[in-house]
Amino acid sequence: MFTCLNQACEAKWKPEEVEIRNEGQGELFRCPLCRARNFVTRSVKADGSVVYKQLPPPPKIG
């Protein structure tokens, strides 16, 4: 399950409900509701299947 990190949204999505792609800053999905960027990491299991894990939000500056 993925959660939009936009505090105004925080919608929850199943992996099959989002499109994961690389927009030049690494792999991410855009929330289908608010279009916020949410970064993920990609790993390949021993059986060859691909699994994505959502990254935590970046630390706030200031």
Secondary structure, 3 states (H helix, E strand, C coil): CEECCCCCCCCEECHHHCCEEECCCCEEEECCCCCCEEEEEEEECCCCCEEEEECCCCCCCC
